[in-house]
Structure formats: structure tokens, C-alpha cells
Amino acid sequence: MYSVRKWRPGSALQVLLLCTASSLLAVDGSQVSRTHKQRPLPVVSEIRRNSAESSDELCLRRRRAIEAEPALPGAPNLELLRAEVVARAKAEPVLFLWAPLSDATSSIVKTLRERLYRGGAPWKAFAEAYARFRNHPRELRQVLLTDGYLYAEQPAVAALLGSSVALSQLFTEREIAVKRGDQTLHAARKSGEYFWTDGPELGTPARLWLFDRVTAAGGTLGPAKHISLSQVRVQTGASQIEIERLTPGAVLAQLVYGDARVPAVLTIRENQLVFDCEVLRPEMRSKVEAARELAKREQRVLGLLRASIDEEVAEALPFDEPKTEEGQQDGKLRHEWKTAYLQGHSSFEFNGDRYPVFGSKGRPKIPQVCVDFILDSWERMADTRWLGRAEGRGRKIGHIDFDALDIENRRSVDRLIDFAKIRPDWFELLEIPEAERIIFADRRRFFRRLFELRADFQPGDVVAILGRRDDNRLHYHSFFIVANDPITRMPTLLAANAGRPRIRSWEAEMQNAPRRSIVARIRPRLAWLESIATPHATPLQDAKSSKGPLLSAQRTLFSTP
């Protein structure tokens, strides 16, 4: 396997990694919390008010003070395989200050945990645990949860827990609380299942993510073992955060901006890691400032893309596959829907089955194949969309309309790849040579290669995969990358319509077609995304009106940055 962390030689954390596993994990959370309260270190902004030193000098002094603080062990076994773990299970990006420990006392629970987390066949242990403790949720929680966390250090176990643990089998209480990152979400039991009562997925079935910590409402758990990374990534704009040393109140890190690495101090506040200061050499300042400005622009357009995707997820747009098929009829429903929509109907029929034109909230229930999801998401960013029931019937055209462009078949993955070739002003294309493609079934090699190429697969990118499905025919599929891990820069969360629009892990998105491999990556250029997403942008040039440049662009060879 591969390591995703590069410890600096001689760092205190590296020394800790050489200790035995038992000593690493024997950290008392309450003692750490008391240490933090007894010896708080002021942040640089507080020191600066009464000091004539420069920010860099103050930050260096703060780093030296933190180096003298007691170090925390982190979760070294997790960090060694972190990239694959977070790619195979849906998780909020967090950093563990120390690894969670089980409080199990039963011998059978201990045995099942050993087989689940360290054995060679976790699926068997998982199935036995459910069978044995089907009517004993407390014991089942002791097997599957670790100090309340859905926690795993091995990729296969992470994928298993992330996809298979049901809250209704772990709890019978009316309400539960879930700590996800720095947020606390709540769910209530109804008809035997739990549904979110707050948060962005209000009203939908509650599902656990890896690294979530869960308890019955009003229950108590020990001090949190994790801190959230969501805020520090936005604050710094760094492409990667390399952790050097953990302490109860602050973290020493290297912030990565392209090829520049900047020593920094990050402070722990209310389960969040936040930016404190950095040591920025004069010759690096302009490069880092430019990187931060670029990051702000990227965050803005990616936020708009994510908003479009979230709309489609909330609308539960159906995949374009008839309930009853005569041969292969994927893709037929969208045309039938459009006809019914424009003729004023509320439903339509295909092969004897009826389908609604609108969803429950009056939004168009337009069927999608995977490429429709990609293009529809970009069009929604550009304010191009089908009108809702209360708005009348029609299609509002914003700053981009793919129906009006010179695409031979806008519903084909390979035609989208071809279109990216002839529009290098809009897209940067990376094609994977056939000899270098790795099928998903070979998971170890697949994720190792993805980690090696992680800079080429980042949020906002479109990934195309190709391979044989159960019918032994070659099939394409496409999806967005919508998130990456700030510690490893590994692409993690994907968005696609493969049944309905969903945001999932690589494992969940690809497991039904393990013989497929990545064949291409399409990266929309930032300037293009900004032009279609800006309310007052100049409408983009129609590809049909520029045949000469497009034909010459077909001979362009594309390379990664």
C-alpha cells in the first residue's frame, strides 16, 4: 500500500509514530482537554497588538512555542491509508487528534470487532454481528461504532461501514444526534426509520457518513477526538494542508500553494481548525496571493455548480430508463417527456407505463442520462432551465444552451469528449491511454493510480469511465468530482445520475460496474465557467459560427498542467 502523509524528518509527530501502537492510543481525552484549558496560547493577532515584531517573526515565535507543547498522537494508522479510505466512503473532512477507542467489555463483541476491523473477511464478521445482535442495538453499536464514531482505518472496512450501517438497527430511541465535522444534526424515528429533522437534507432518510459520531438525543459521549477541516480550507485557499505536529490547542502545518509550501499555525476552536498565521517569505508573497485569489474564484464557481447539483438531487430527477423496456431503450423517455411538457400534459405514457411531467413541488421531472446530468448542471449555472408548473411551459435560455451548439449527440459521453477536443478555449481534456487504464475491480491499483494523478482529478472536473457491464457490452458513464480531501488532495465525493442524482463516494459510484476504468477527464476552464455563471456575462459564441478555428483545434494535443 502507499502512504499519503509525508512527515518532515525529525518532527515530534514522526517520533511518536515510532512508538508502539498501544502507547499511541493510550491518550486520555479528558486530560488533553484539561491541558488545553490550562495552557491556552494566544493567537498571533492578539500578540501583534502589543508587539513591534512583523507577522512573520511573530508566527515563527508562535511555532516555536507550539513545538514546546505536549504533542498528540493523531490517528497514524488511518493517516497512512487516508487517501483510499476517504475515496471509498463518504465522509466529512476531519483530522483526528487521537484515534477513537472501543469501550466494549463483552468477549463476543471484542471477538467480532477483531474480525471486522483486523480480519481478512470483514463482510462475514459484519453479517454475523447483524445476525447475532439483531434485537440488541446496544451490543450492535459496540461492534460497529468506536466511541460513538463510525470509524475505520482500513479502506475495505470503511467502504463496508459507509454503505451498510443502518441507524434503525443501531438505535430504537425516538431521536438521535449526529456530530458531523463541527455540525450537530438531529434525526427522528418514524415508521421504523430515521429522518433528518434539521440540516441541508431536512426530511430525507438519515444516513451515516464515515467519521460521524452518533448518540441518542440527550446522551453523553467523551470529548471529541476529531476537528473539522472545512473552515481552514476556505480561509487559506491552500490546495493541500500537510500536517506536521498536533497539540491540544494548535496544529503546525505546511500550506501548499502550487509548488510553494508555507509554514503555518492553525488554531483549534470549537472542533474547528482555523487559520492563525503563516511565515511567508517576501519572494513567495505574490505567488501565494495569486494562488489565493485564484482559489476564491474557483470556490465561487464551484459553489454555483454544487448549488445546481443540489437542486437536481432535491428534485430526484429520474434516470432515463423505462420501467418496461423492449430491448435497450435507455434515453427514450426525455423526448417523450418534452413532447408531453410542451403540449400541456401532466403525464405521459411509454410502453404501457405512466410517468409524471412535474414533481411534487411543481418542478419539471425531466429524465436524464448521465451526460444530461453534466450538461443540465452547467446550464442551470447559466440560468438555462425548463420552467416550473407555476411559471408556464417553456425553456428559459441563459448564458449557455447546449442544444444550440455543434454537438453531434449531446447525450453521448464519447461525443462530449469529442466536443471538448474542439473547444480547448472551454475545456482542458486529459485522455488516459488504453495501456494505462486500470479497472475498478483492481481496487488497490485503481486507487493508488488515482492518488498519483490526484492533481489531474479535482473538484469541478468531469470523469468519463468505460468498460463492460453485466451484459458484456461496453458502456460509458460520466460524473462530476465535487470534493477532495484537504490533507491528501485525493478526490472524494462524486455527483452523477445513475438511477437518480446523488452525491456518492468512488466506491458507491463504480461498484456496480467493476470492469470499467477511467478513460478521460474533462476540466472546464475557469474563465468559461465564470462567463456562463456571471449574471451580466456576454453570451458565449455559438460553436456553429466558428468552423475554421474549431477544425484546426481538432489537431491540438492536450496535456495536463
CORHU-V377786 format. One record per residue. N is the residue number from 1. RES is the residue in one letter. PSI is psi in radians with two decimals (999 if undefined). OMEGA is omega in radians with two decimals (999 if undefined). Layout:
# CORHU-V377786
[[N & RES & PSI & OMEGA] [N & RES & PSI & OMEGA]]
This chain:
# CORHU-V377786
[[1 & M & 3.12 & -3.04] [2 & Y & 2.70 & 3.08] [3 & S & 2.42 & 3.14] [4 & V & 0.00 & 3.13] [5 & R & 2.44 & 3.09] [6 & K & 1.70 & -3.12] [7 & W & 2.42 & 3.10] [8 & R & 2.37 & -3.12] [9 & P & 2.32 & 3.05] [10 & G & 0.04 & -3.13] [11 & S & 2.69 & -3.13] [12 & A & -0.63 & -3.13] [13 & L & -0.59 & 3.10] [14 & Q & -0.69 & 3.10] [15 & V & -0.72 & 3.13] [16 & L & -0.60 & -3.13] [17 & L & -0.37 & 3.14] [18 & L & -0.15 & 3.11] [19 & C & 2.97 & 3.11] [20 & T & 2.75 & -3.11] [21 & A & -0.65 & -3.12] [22 & S & -0.69 & -3.14] [23 & S & -0.54 & 3.10] [24 & L & -0.68 & -3.01] [25 & L & -0.16 & -3.09] [26 & A & 0.98 & 3.12] [27 & V & 2.23 & -3.11] [28 & D & 2.04 & -3.08] [29 & G & -0.64 & -3.11] [30 & S & -0.62 & 3.11] [31 & Q & -0.72 & 3.11] [32 & V & -0.76 & -3.13] [33 & S & -0.71 & 3.13] [34 & R & -0.67 & 3.11] [35 & T & -0.73 & -3.13] [36 & H & -0.72 & -3.11] [37 & K & -0.55 & -3.07] [38 & Q & -0.52 & -3.02] [39 & R & 1.05 & 3.12] [40 & P & 2.41 & 3.10] [41 & L & 2.18 & 3.13] [42 & P & 2.55 & 3.11] [43 & V & 2.86 & -3.05] [44 & V & -0.65 & -3.12] [45 & S & -0.52 & 3.10] [46 & E & -0.66 & 3.13] [47 & I & -0.66 & -2.99] [48 & R & -0.54 & -3.06] [49 & R & -0.50 & -3.10] [50 & N & 0.54 & -3.09] [51 & S & 2.53 & 3.09] [52 & A & 0.00 & -3.13] [53 & E & 2.70 & 3.08] [54 & S & 2.90 & 3.11] [55 & S & -0.71 & 3.13] [56 & D & -0.77 & -3.13] [57 & E & -0.73 & 3.11] [58 & L & -0.68 & -3.13] [59 & C & -0.68 & 3.07] [60 & L & -0.72 & 3.13] [61 & R & -0.71 & 3.11] [62 & R & -0.70 & 3.11] [63 & R & -0.73 & 3.13] [64 & R & -0.66 & 3.11] [65 & A & -0.69 & -3.14] [66 & I & -0.60 & 3.10] [67 & E & -0.41 & 3.12] [68 & A & -0.16 & 3.13] [69 & E & 2.69 & 3.05] [70 & P & 2.35 & -3.13] [71 & A & 2.59 & 3.02] [72 & L & 2.67 & -3.04] [73 & P & -0.38 & -3.01] [74 & G & -2.73 & 3.09] [75 & A & 1.31 & -2.99] [76 & P & -0.61 & 3.14] [77 & N & -0.66 & 3.06] [78 & L & -0.78 & -3.04] [79 & E & -0.52 & 3.13] [80 & L & -0.52 & -3.12] [81 & L & 0.35 & -3.00] [82 & R & -0.76 & -3.05] [83 & A & -0.81 & -3.13] [84 & E & -0.64 & 3.13] [85 & V & -0.87 & -3.06] [86 & V & -0.26 & 3.04] [87 & A & -0.48 & -3.06] [88 & R & -0.18 & 3.11] [89 & A & 2.36 & -3.14] [90 & K & 2.19 & -3.05] [91 & A & 2.55 & 2.95] [92 & E & 2.35 & -3.10] [93 & P & 2.06 & 3.12] [94 & V & 2.89 & 3.05] [95 & L & 2.24 & 3.13] [96 & F & 2.23 & 3.09] [97 & L & -0.49 & 2.95] [98 & W & 2.74 & -3.05] [99 & A & 2.39 & 3.06] [100 & P & 2.60 & 3.13] [101 & L & 2.52 & 3.09] [102 & S & 2.54 & 3.06] [103 & D & 0.34 & -3.10] [104 & A & 2.43 & 3.10] [105 & T & -0.43 & -3.13] [106 & S & 2.42 & -3.13] [107 & S & -0.67 & -3.14] [108 & I & -0.64 & 3.08] [109 & V & -0.78 & 3.11] [110 & K & -0.72 & -3.14] [111 & T & -0.79 & -3.14] [112 & L & -0.67 & 3.09] [113 & R & -0.73 & 3.13] [114 & E & -0.74 & -3.14] [115 & R & -0.63 & -3.13] [116 & L & -0.85 & -2.99] [117 & Y & -0.36 & -3.09] [118 & R & -0.12 & -3.13] [119 & G & 3.10 & -3.10] [120 & G & -0.11 & -3.11] [121 & A & 1.26 & -3.09] [122 & P & -0.54 & -3.13] [123 & W & -0.70 & -3.13] [124 & K & -0.76 & 3.12] [125 & A & -0.67 & 3.13] [126 & F & -0.82 & -3.13] [127 & A & -0.70 & 3.14] [128 & E & -0.68 & 3.13] [129 & A & -0.76 & 3.13] [130 & Y & -0.72 & -3.13] [131 & A & -0.74 & -3.07] [132 & R & -0.67 & -3.02] [133 & F & 0.53 & -3.11] [134 & R & -0.67 & -3.11] [135 & N & 0.33 & -3.12] [136 & H & 1.33 & -3.04] [137 & P & -0.56 & -3.13] [138 & R & -0.81 & 3.13] [139 & E & -0.64 & 3.12] [140 & L & -0.69 & 3.08] [141 & R & -0.68 & -3.13] [142 & Q & -0.49 & 3.09] [143 & V & -0.83 & -2.94] [144 & L & -0.43 & 3.13] [145 & L & 2.66 & 3.12] [146 & T & 1.86 & -3.05] [147 & D & 0.66 & 3.13] [148 & G & -0.20 & -3.10] [149 & Y & 2.50 & 2.86] [150 & L & 1.63 & -2.88] [151 & Y & 2.38 & 3.07] [152 & A & 2.56 & 3.13] [153 & E & -0.21 & 3.12] [154 & Q & 2.34 & -3.07] [155 & P & -0.75 & -3.11] [156 & A & -0.69 & 3.12] [157 & V & -0.70 & 3.10] [158 & A & -0.78 & 3.12] [159 & A & -0.70 & 3.14] [160 & L & -0.90 & -3.12] [161 & L & -0.70 & -3.10] [162 & G & -0.40 & -3.08] [163 & S & -0.24 & -2.91] [164 & S & -0.21 & -3.09] [165 & V & 2.15 & -3.13] [166 & A & 2.25 & 3.14] [167 & L & -0.60 & -3.10] [168 & S & -0.33 & 3.10] [169 & Q & -0.23 & 3.13] [170 & L & -0.44 & -3.05] [171 & F & 2.66 & 2.99] [172 & T & -0.15 & -3.13] [173 & E & 2.72 & -3.09] [174 & R & -0.68 & -3.10] [175 & E & 2.56 & 3.07] [176 & I & 2.78 & 3.10] [177 & A & 2.37 & -3.12] [178 & V & 2.13 & 3.05] [179 & K & 1.99 & 3.14] [180 & R & 1.91 & -3.03] [181 & G & -2.11 & 3.10] [182 & D & 0.13 & -3.13] [183 & Q & 2.60 & 3.00] [184 & T & 2.07 & -3.14] [185 & L & 2.72 & -3.11] [186 & H & 2.57 & 3.12] [187 & A & 2.59 & 3.14] [188 & A & 2.56 & -3.11] [189 & R & 2.30 & 3.13] [190 & K & 2.16 & -3.13] [191 & S & 0.69 & 3.06] [192 & G & -0.07 & 3.13] [193 & E & 2.83 & 3.11] [194 & Y & 2.44 & 3.12] [195 & F & 2.47 & 3.14] [196 & W & 2.36 & 3.09] [197 & T & -0.01 & 3.04] [198 & D & -3.11 & 3.11] [199 & G & -3.14 & -3.04] [200 & P & -0.33 & -3.13] [201 & E & 0.56 & -3.12] [202 & L & 2.23 & 3.06] [203 & G & -0.17 & -3.12] [204 & T & 2.81 & 3.11] [205 & P & 2.38 & -3.10] [206 & A & 2.24 & 3.11] [207 & R & 2.44 & 3.10] [208 & L & 2.48 & 2.96] [209 & W & 2.76 & 3.02] [210 & L & 2.47 & -3.13] [211 & F & 0.01 & 2.97] [212 & D & 2.63 & 3.06] [213 & R & 2.19 & -2.95] [214 & V & 2.54 & 3.08] [215 & T & 2.82 & 3.02] [216 & A & 2.53 & -3.14] [217 & A & 2.28 & -3.09] [218 & G & -0.15 & 3.11] [219 & G & 2.90 & -3.12] [220 & T & 2.51 & 3.03] [221 & L & 2.86 & 3.10] [222 & G & -3.13 & 3.13] [223 & P & 2.53 & 3.13] [224 & A & 2.46 & 3.12] [225 & K & -0.05 & -3.02] [226 & H & 2.86 & 2.95] [227 & I & 2.58 & -3.11] [228 & S & 2.53 & -3.13] [229 & L & 0.02 & -3.00] [230 & S & -0.68 & -3.05] [231 & Q & -0.73 & -3.05] [232 & V & -0.55 & 3.12] [233 & R & -0.76 & 3.13] [234 & V & -0.71 & -3.11] [235 & Q & -0.77 & -3.00] [236 & T & -0.57 & -3.03] [237 & G & 0.18 & -3.14] [238 & A & 2.51 & 3.10] [239 & S & -0.37 & 3.14] [240 & Q & 2.59 & 3.12] [241 & I & 1.93 & -3.13] [242 & E & 2.04 & -3.08] [243 & I & 2.30 & 3.12] [244 & E & -0.75 & -3.05] [245 & R & 2.39 & 3.11] [246 & L & 2.37 & 3.01] [247 & T & 2.96 & -3.10] [248 & P & -0.49 & -3.06] [249 & G & -0.26 & -3.06] [250 & A & 2.87 & -3.12] [251 & V & 2.34 & 2.99] [252 & L & 2.35 & -3.06] [253 & A & 2.87 & 2.94] [254 & Q & 2.12 & 3.06] [255 & L & 2.23 & -3.06] [256 & V & 2.18 & 3.07] [257 & Y & 1.67 & -3.07] [258 & G & -2.12 & 3.11] [259 & D & 0.12 & 3.13] [260 & A & 2.38 & 3.10] [261 & R & 2.17 & -3.01] [262 & V & 2.10 & 3.07] [263 & P & 2.41 & -3.06] [264 & A & 2.86 & 3.00] [265 & V & 2.28 & 3.09] [266 & L & 2.32 & -3.06] [267 & T & 2.54 & 3.10] [268 & I & 2.07 & 3.12] [269 & R & 2.04 & 3.05] [270 & E & 0.92 & 3.10] [271 & N & 0.29 & 3.08] [272 & Q & 2.50 & 2.98] [273 & L & 2.10 & -3.07] [274 & V & 2.70 & -3.12] [275 & F & 2.37 & 3.08] [276 & D & -1.12 & -3.11] [277 & C & 2.97 & 3.11] [278 & E & 2.76 & 3.11] [279 & V & 1.75 & -3.00] [280 & L & 1.90 & 3.13] [281 & R & 2.55 & -3.08] [282 & P & -0.70 & -3.09] [283 & E & -0.23 & -3.14] [284 & M & -0.20 & -2.97] [285 & R & -0.84 & -3.09] [286 & S & -0.66 & 3.14] [287 & K & -0.75 & -3.12] [288 & V & -0.72 & 3.12] [289 & E & -0.69 & 3.10] [290 & A & -0.70 & 3.13] [291 & A & -0.67 & 3.13] [292 & R & -0.70 & 3.12] [293 & E & -0.72 & 3.09] [294 & L & -0.73 & 3.14] [295 & A & -0.68 & 3.11] [296 & K & -0.75 & 3.12] [297 & R & -0.75 & -3.14] [298 & E & -0.73 & 3.14] [299 & Q & -0.63 & -3.12] [300 & R & -0.90 & -3.08] [301 & V & -0.59 & 3.10] [302 & L & -0.55 & 3.04] [303 & G & -0.69 & 3.09] [304 & L & -0.69 & 3.08] [305 & L & -0.80 & -3.14] [306 & R & -0.64 & 3.10] [307 & A & -0.71 & 3.09] [308 & S & -0.75 & 3.13] [309 & I & -0.75 & -3.14] [310 & D & -0.62 & 3.07] [311 & E & -0.83 & -3.10] [312 & E & -0.64 & 3.07] [313 & V & -0.81 & -3.12] [314 & A & -0.60 & -3.14] [315 & E & -0.20 & 3.11] [316 & A & 0.87 & -3.12] [317 & L & 2.34 & -3.05] [318 & P & 2.60 & 2.99] [319 & F & 2.53 & -3.06] [320 & D & 1.28 & 3.08] [321 & E & 2.05 & -3.09] [322 & P & 2.59 & 3.05] [323 & K & -0.69 & 3.09] [324 & T & 2.14 & -3.08] [325 & E & 2.57 & 2.97] [326 & E & 1.62 & -3.00] [327 & G & -2.53 & 3.13] [328 & Q & 1.92 & -3.07] [329 & Q & 0.36 & 3.04] [330 & D & 2.39 & 3.09] [331 & G & -0.09 & -3.08] [332 & K & -0.44 & -2.99] [333 & L & -0.54 & -3.07] [334 & R & -0.73 & 3.12] [335 & H & -0.75 & -3.14] [336 & E & -0.68 & 3.10] [337 & W & -0.81 & -3.10] [338 & K & -0.75 & 3.13] [339 & T & -0.82 & -3.14] [340 & A & -0.71 & -3.14] [341 & Y & -0.88 & -3.07] [342 & L & -0.41 & 3.12] [343 & Q & 0.01 & 3.06] [344 & G & 0.22 & -3.12] [345 & H & 2.78 & 3.09] [346 & S & -0.17 & 3.10] [347 & S & 2.97 & 3.08] [348 & F & 2.84 & -3.10] [349 & E & 2.47 & 3.05] [350 & F & 2.19 & -3.12] [351 & N & 0.65 & 3.08] [352 & G & -0.06 & 3.13] [353 & D & 2.56 & 3.13] [354 & R & 2.54 & -3.11] [355 & Y & 2.45 & 3.14] [356 & P & 2.61 & 3.06] [357 & V & -0.59 & -3.14] [358 & F & 2.69 & 3.03] [359 & G & -3.08 & -3.05] [360 & S & -0.44 & -3.13] [361 & K & 0.24 & 3.07] [362 & G & 0.17 & 3.10] [363 & R & 2.54 & 3.13] [364 & P & 2.28 & -3.13] [365 & K & 1.14 & -3.00] [366 & I & 2.22 & 3.13] [367 & P & 2.59 & -3.12] [368 & Q & 2.45 & 2.75] [369 & V & 3.09 & -3.00] [370 & C & -0.65 & -3.13] [371 & V & -0.59 & 3.05] [372 & D & -0.75 & -3.14] [373 & F & -0.72 & 3.13] [374 & I & -0.95 & -3.06] [375 & L & -0.66 & 3.10] [376 & D & -0.64 & 3.14] [377 & S & -0.77 & 3.09] [378 & W & -0.72 & -3.14] [379 & E & -0.67 & 3.09] [380 & R & -0.64 & 3.04] [381 & M & -0.60 & -3.08] [382 & A & 0.13 & 3.14] [383 & D & 0.60 & 2.99] [384 & T & 2.11 & -3.06] [385 & R & 2.79 & 3.02] [386 & W & 2.43 & -3.08] [387 & L & 2.58 & 3.09] [388 & G & 2.99 & -3.05] [389 & R & -0.65 & -3.11] [390 & A & -0.17 & -3.07] [391 & E & -0.13 & -3.04] [392 & G & 3.07 & -3.10] [393 & R & 2.27 & 3.11] [394 & G & 3.05 & -3.12] [395 & R & 2.07 & 3.09] [396 & K & 2.24 & -3.12] [397 & I & 2.12 & 3.11] [398 & G & -2.21 & -3.03] [399 & H & 0.01 & 3.04] [400 & I & 2.44 & 3.10] [401 & D & 1.81 & -3.08] [402 & F & -0.36 & 3.07] [403 & D & -0.45 & -3.08] [404 & A & -0.01 & -3.08] [405 & L & 2.88 & -3.04] [406 & D & 1.16 & 3.09] [407 & I & 2.14 & -3.06] [408 & E & -0.75 & 3.10] [409 & N & 1.77 & -3.04] [410 & R & -0.07 & -3.11] [411 & R & 0.33 & -3.09] [412 & S & 2.30 & 3.14] [413 & V & -0.79 & -3.10] [414 & D & -0.52 & 3.07] [415 & R & -0.55 & 3.05] [416 & L & -0.69 & 3.08] [417 & I & -0.76 & 3.11] [418 & D & -0.70 & 3.14] [419 & F & -0.68 & 3.11] [420 & A & -0.56 & 3.12] [421 & K & -0.67 & -3.07] [422 & I & 0.01 & 3.05] [423 & R & 1.13 & 3.12] [424 & P & -0.27 & 3.06] [425 & D & -0.34 & 3.12] [426 & W & -0.61 & -2.98] [427 & F & 2.60 & 2.93] [428 & E & 2.15 & -3.03] [429 & L & 2.34 & 2.99] [430 & L & 2.10 & 3.08] [431 & E & 2.36 & -3.13] [432 & I & 2.10 & 3.10] [433 & P & 2.54 & -3.07] [434 & E & -0.66 & -3.10] [435 & A & -0.31 & -3.09] [436 & E & 0.03 & -3.12] [437 & R & 2.44 & -3.12] [438 & I & 2.15 & -3.12] [439 & I & 2.66 & -3.07] [440 & F & -0.46 & 3.13] [441 & A & -0.53 & 3.08] [442 & D & 1.21 & -2.94] [443 & R & -0.72 & -3.09] [444 & R & -0.83 & 3.14] [445 & R & -0.65 & -3.13] [446 & F & -0.88 & -3.08] [447 & F & -0.54 & 3.06] [448 & R & -0.77 & 3.14] [449 & R & -0.67 & 3.10] [450 & L & -0.68 & 3.10] [451 & F & -0.72 & 3.13] [452 & E & -0.57 & -3.10] [453 & L & 0.34 & -2.99] [454 & R & -0.52 & 3.11] [455 & A & -0.39 & -3.14] [456 & D & -0.05 & -3.13] [457 & F & 1.62 & -3.02] [458 & Q & 2.90 & -3.11] [459 & P & 2.37 & -3.08] [460 & G & -0.33 & -3.14] [461 & D & 2.66 & 3.00] [462 & V & 2.28 & 3.14] [463 & V & 2.35 & 3.06] [464 & A & 2.28 & 3.10] [465 & I & 2.69 & -3.08] [466 & L & 2.43 & 3.08] [467 & G & -3.11 & -3.08] [468 & R & 2.36 & 3.05] [469 & R & -2.89 & -3.07] [470 & D & -0.49 & 3.13] [471 & D & 0.04 & 3.12] [472 & N & 0.24 & 3.07] [473 & R & 2.64 & 3.11] [474 & L & 2.31 & 3.13] [475 & H & 2.43 & 2.98] [476 & Y & 2.76 & 2.94] [477 & H & 2.67 & -3.13] [478 & S & 2.66 & -3.13] [479 & F & 2.81 & 3.03] [480 & F & 2.61 & 2.79] [481 & I & 2.22 & -3.08] [482 & V & -0.11 & 3.12] [483 & A & 2.71 & 3.00] [484 & N & 2.97 & -3.11] [485 & D & 2.19 & -3.08] [486 & P & -0.36 & -3.14] [487 & I & -0.79 & -3.07] [488 & T & -0.29 & -3.02] [489 & R & 0.30 & 3.10] [490 & M & 2.28 & 3.03] [491 & P & 2.35 & -3.01] [492 & T & -1.13 & -3.03] [493 & L & 2.44 & -3.12] [494 & L & 2.68 & 3.09] [495 & A & 2.29 & -3.10] [496 & A & 2.90 & 2.92] [497 & N & 1.81 & 3.05] [498 & A & 1.14 & -3.03] [499 & G & -0.84 & 2.98] [500 & R & 2.78 & 3.14] [501 & P & 2.27 & -3.13] [502 & R & 2.74 & 3.00] [503 & I & 2.10 & -2.98] [504 & R & 3.02 & 3.04] [505 & S & 2.95 & 3.04] [506 & W & -0.72 & -3.13] [507 & E & -0.85 & -3.09] [508 & A & -0.63 & -3.08] [509 & E & -0.56 & -2.98] [510 & M & -0.13 & -3.01] [511 & Q & -0.44 & 3.14] [512 & N & -0.15 & 3.12] [513 & A & 1.19 & -3.01] [514 & P & -0.21 & 3.14] [515 & R & 0.10 & 3.10] [516 & R & 2.69 & -3.13] [517 & S & 2.87 & 3.12] [518 & I & 2.24 & 3.12] [519 & V & -0.42 & -3.10] [520 & A & 2.73 & 3.00] [521 & R & 2.24 & 3.11] [522 & I & 2.07 & -3.13] [523 & R & 1.96 & 3.06] [524 & P & 2.35 & 3.12] [525 & R & 2.50 & -3.06] [526 & L & -0.74 & -3.12] [527 & A & -0.64 & 3.12] [528 & W & -0.80 & 3.13] [529 & L & -0.73 & 3.12] [530 & E & -0.65 & -3.10] [531 & S & -0.58 & 3.14] [532 & I & -0.37 & -3.07] [533 & A & -0.34 & -3.11] [534 & T & 2.26 & -3.06] [535 & P & -0.60 & -3.07] [536 & H & 0.51 & -3.12] [537 & A & 2.67 & 3.02] [538 & T & 2.28 & -3.13] [539 & P & 2.46 & -3.09] [540 & L & 2.67 & -3.14] [541 & Q & 2.35 & 3.08] [542 & D & 2.28 & -3.10] [543 & A & -0.45 & -3.11] [544 & K & -0.36 & -3.04] [545 & S & 0.15 & -3.09] [546 & S & 0.97 & -3.06] [547 & K & -0.71 & -3.09] [548 & G & -1.04 & 3.12] [549 & P & -0.61 & -3.12] [550 & L & -0.72 & 3.14] [551 & L & -0.69 & 3.11] [552 & S & -0.54 & -3.13] [553 & A & -0.37 & 3.13] [554 & Q & -0.38 & -3.09] [555 & R & 0.05 & -3.13] [556 & T & 2.40 & 3.02] [557 & L & 2.36 & -3.08] [558 & F & 2.50 & 3.09] [559 & S & 2.84 & 3.13] [560 & T & 2.71 & -3.12] [561 & P & 999 & 999]]
